[in-house]
Amino acid sequence: MISDSDLQALVVRAKAATYAGDGDLYAEGRFLGGFTYGDGQLTYVDENTGEVGRFEGVEHISGADGTPYYRLQYHGGRIV
């Protein structure tokens, strides 16, 4: 079993490597698009569709054996 603190730490590291930090997505000049971050026995995946005007996605973390540990669905888009 993965502890809550281990899950939280992985999410923080993965987001630091994506749009929330100075990570890979910004370096590639994008804000949406799939992203995978592996860290030991856990893998964080962010999958989304759409453009800045309207998008939806899901983040999930699974173990090396495919056991799901975390899931977050989101959506958003331009307001004005």
Beta strands, then each sheet from edge to edge (+ up, - down):
strand 1: 35-39
strand 2: 42-51
strand 3: 54-63
strand 4: 68-76
sheet 1: 1+ 2- 3+ 4-
end
